[in-house]
């Protein structure tokens, strides 16, 4: 659970598992970037086909659970939505993108704590994950 975001980062409950299972099944078939599906698309499909009403933040929480438990190996995302990496190149592209976002967050907190000037950004000073 993340302090300040408790409503969205609380552990999933047993009532969430049917939702997780449907999401896992659906995403498992979305191979490659070209088949990416958005959060909104998945929520509408679950509501229409299974009467499962899921909010935007709840969907992200369930996706996080799916990733952390590797229920859909190589689950990626980009501005087009969620998809399973079709090959090593797509997987590496996503992991590098994710690392970059993490490093950006680390740098932001470092600047906030140390009062550094963000304009003097030195990517080599960031702890690499």
Beta strands, then each sheet from edge to edge (+ up, - down):
strand 1: 75-78
strand 2: 81-84
sheet 1: 1+ 2-
end
